[in-house]
Amino acid sequence: MRVIIQRVKKASVEVESSIVSSIKEGMVVLLGIENEDNETDIEWLANKISQLRIFDDNSNVMNKSIIDVNGDIIIISQFTLHALTKKGNRPSYIKAAKSEYAKKMYSKFLTSVEKNINKKPGSGIFGADMLVKIENDGPVTIFIDSKNKE
């Protein structure tokens, strides 16, 4: 499981000209799921995201988590995070999970994050063509891969 996390001042997800999620201060999480991902990856990553200290304290030091600032999260499934680009110019998505499995894992991930932060995260619509608007704060952008726990 891979994520790109962006700390945001505000963000929204639009599908077919309708806003399906919007937040103010918080984070947008782009989530890539592969066939080998399991519930251990979900729990580890949801916990990591919930406790990640990327928000400023009173001394302007990134020392607070999403829970500490009572921020919001939007989580968007994004299979392109598993793009293979070694050969040629067209990315291969062979490592990305098949739709049925990815949708199930995405739903479980949303539930796990909700338990960790005690509020329902916003989401995109799985498989939809989405317009994601992000006002990146900092900018702070972090990549985490559950298969590489460094």
N, C-alpha and C positions, 0 to 999 in steps of 0.2 A: 504494500500500500504506500502510495506516495502522496504528499500534499505540498502545495505551495500555499503559504499563509501570508496574507497581506494585512498589516494593521491599517485601519481605515478611519477617516473622519465620517464618511457616509458611503453607502453602497446600495445598489438595487439590482434586481434581476427582472427582466421584462421578457415575456413570451407573447407573441402575436399582439403587440402593442398594449399589453396589460401588465402592470407591475405585479409580480407574484411574491416578491420579498423585498423588503427594504429595511435598512438599519441606519443608526447614527454611529456613535463611537463603538468600535469593536474590531472584528476581523472577518475577512473573507477567506474561506478555505476551499481551494480547488483540490478535489480528491480523485486520484487515479487508482483504480482497482485492477489487480491482475489475478489470473486463475489460481495461483498458489496462496493468495491471501485467505486468512481464516479469522476466527473470532479472537484469537490471541493478538493478531495485528490490530483488530478493531479496538480492543480494550487498551492496548499499549498506546496507540496513537491518540485515541480520544482523551486518555489521561494526560498524555504529553501536551496536547493542545490546550487543555483546560488549565494546566499549571504553568504554561510557558510565560515567563516574565518579560513581556515586551511592551508594557505600558509604563509611562513615567510616574515616579513617585513625586513627592513635594520638592525634591532636589533635582528634578529633571533627569533622573537616572532610571533606565528601564529595569524596574524592580517589582512591578505589579503584574498580576495575571488578569485574564479576562474576568475571573470571578471577583477579584479585588476591586476592579473598576466597575463592576456590574454592567459590563459591555455585552453586546450582542454578537452573534455569529451567523453568517450565511455560509452554508456548505453546498458546493456545486460539484456534481459528478463530472469528471473530465478525463475521458479515456486517452486523450492525446498526451497525458503525462507519461505514458509508457511507450511513446514513439521510439522506434529504433531508426537511427539515421546514419549508421556506419556505411551502408552501401547505397550508392545512387543518390538521387535527389528527392525521391518520394518516400516519406516516412512509412515504415511498416508498423502496424499496430497489433501484430501477432501475439505480443505478451499481454495486451489488455484483455481483461476478463470478458467473456461472452455476455451479452446483454442480460439474459435472465439471471445469471449468477451475480453480475455486477449490481443489478437493481436490488436484489435481496441484501447484499452486503452494504450497499448505500443506505438502505432503510435501517439496518442494524446499527450502522455507524451514527446516523442521526439520533437514534434512541440512546446510544451510549454517551454521546456528547450531552444530550439533554439531561441525563442522570448526573453527569459530572458538574454541569454548570447550573443545575436547578432551574432551567428555563428552556423552552423549545427553540432550537435554532431555526433560522430561515433556511429555505432551500430553493433550488431551481426545480425544474420539472425534468425528470430523468428522460434522456433521449431527445428532448426538445431543442430546437434552434433558439438559443437564448442571447439576449443583449445584456451584458453585465457591465454596469457602470460602477467604477471604483474611484474613490478619492483617497489615494494612498497617503497615509500619514507618516512622514519621516523623510523619505520613504523607508518603510520597514517591510522587507520581503524575506521569508525564510522557507527553505526546502527541507523536508524531512522524509526519509524513506524507512519504513518499519523493518526492512530487511538489512539495514545498515545502522544499527543502534550505537553510534559513536558518541 
